[in-house]
Amino acid sequence: MKDWLTRAGMVCLGLIVLVALASVVNLAGDPDEIVGPRLAPPGPGYWLGTDNLGRSMLPRIMEGIATTLLLSSVAVLVTAALSAVLGIVAGYRGGVVNELIMRLVEVLYSFPAIVLAILVAAVFGPGQLAALASIVLVTIPLMTRLVRAAAVGVAQRDYVTAAIISGARLPRILGRHLLPNVAGTIAVQVTYALSVGIAVEGGLSFLGFGVQPPQASLGVLIQQGTTYMTAAPWMITGPGVVFVVAVLAINVVGDGLRDRFEPRQARSLV
Amino acid sequence: MTALLEVRDLAVEYDSGERRVRALDGADLTVAAGETIGIVGESGSGKSTLGSAVGRLLPSTANRVTGDVWLAGERVFDLPPAGIRRLRRERLGFVFQDPIASLDPTMRVGKQLKLVLGSKGDPLSHLDRVRLANPGRVARMYPHQLSGGMAQRVALAIAMACQPRLLIADEPTAALDAQVREEVLEVVFSVAAEAGTSIVWLSHDLTAVARRCSRVAVMYGGRVVEDGPAADVLGQPAHPYTAALARSAPAMASLGDRLSPVPGRPPVLAEASHGCAFEPRCPYAEERCAKERPELHVVRTQEALCHRATELVTAS
């Protein structure tokens, strides 16, 4: 039943990535070039209208997608790497190490995402780095907790004991046995974290703490669009729709991955 | 120390915060090089804890109260981390109850064997040694593609890869189909015999163990209550518990006999037992059985932890 949904999500996600790639080579034109009158409705030469400076919306939205997607992806990869290490070590070693890591992570968890993001922006100064660090800090607690939970289960399995008996050192046990067996959990969480990342970037840039104009990101575009919402609704419609579709598509793909990697009932009958 | 494995007065407690369970209550065991010994006991008798303790594999909730374990002349609990790793790698092999779960599901069989072997040795020859047909094909398979019997052979190949001195098999056939059980056991014992490896086979099946092993040790309430040659322990038990266990085994009964189960429940100790742990279920119990911990009595070829072992044997 959900199969077509997952597939539709993947198609949407694929299109979004393609658009992001196209924007790198300025396929639809220079996003910073002034091509027509200000706040012009969609028309030839600027198919999605122009913004308050007369820049064409289409290349700006494409650049916005690329910026947001790249920023979120890099941040989520950083999160995945850190969470994998922290979660696996906490889950395998237990005891004091576990307490230390998990309490630290819970402190981060206790902040609302946007408050944490503003705090980070205040420390780093507004910009891409602040947005990246915010996404990492917002997504790391949940992923670390789930990786740890999976690692706790794997650590008690016989093949880990067998590896210990065969004289394996800690790096081999963690890298060769724990990591591959929690990789499915990490993959699922990466997709969810990506949608959170896009939302955090949007929120932060909307508030002016993230990506700085003239560079476009979905957050920046939506912020600019709200100012002219009544006069030029096309300025907010495009970025808004893309934003919603991206977050939805990623979540749907995440659900599909979860059903695949973490079936509620094991298929094996042994 | 001439014995390969020596366990002396080992007591281990599990502490789960609100509840404390004494899994081992002064267990003694000696295994000579090349010997095959079966350790028989009900669930909760402490046999798995004993097996784990030999490799210092007790979970962090377990706590060694007294006693020591010597393996190949080394005190297992005193070794530094590098030392215990070397001891496990060179001296010890484990075979688990669930063969599929003892293999990493994310790795091909050949790769897992290679990890254990290191650079030396050819995985295929080790698969061949445990009599797997078509080792090349098996090496390319993932654990979920193996049958239970095949997986247990692979697990054995991995356990025996470094020619350990001691192989601990924790109910190695309990999860297998009846018809492959004997085959797998045959392979376990013959591979171990070729390598000169001692076997400690943990089981609840007295008769099955007695058929394969030269010696049998019976565990009850965290202690080894009887220890002797397999045929004698099974044929002329010196401890009332062993006798009760033998009477309850279907394989021992002749046609028309009623099986007599051991009455009562096995004990769950919270602290060191004050007397004999079997006393509440024992038909021969007398007053001192509840008050004094039984000492070792030598009866014929066996050693038994029972106050009345000598008189009961002479009486019968």
Interface residues (C-beta under 8 A of the other chain):
Chain A: G94 G95 R157 D158 Y159 T161 A162 A163 I164 I165 S166 G167 A168 R169 R172 R176 H177 P180 N181 A183 S268 V270
Chain B: G55 L57 S60 R85 R86 R88 R89 E90 L92 G93 F94 F96 D98 I100 A101 S102 L103 D104 P105 T106 M107 L115 V116 H144 G148 A155 I158 A159 A161 C162
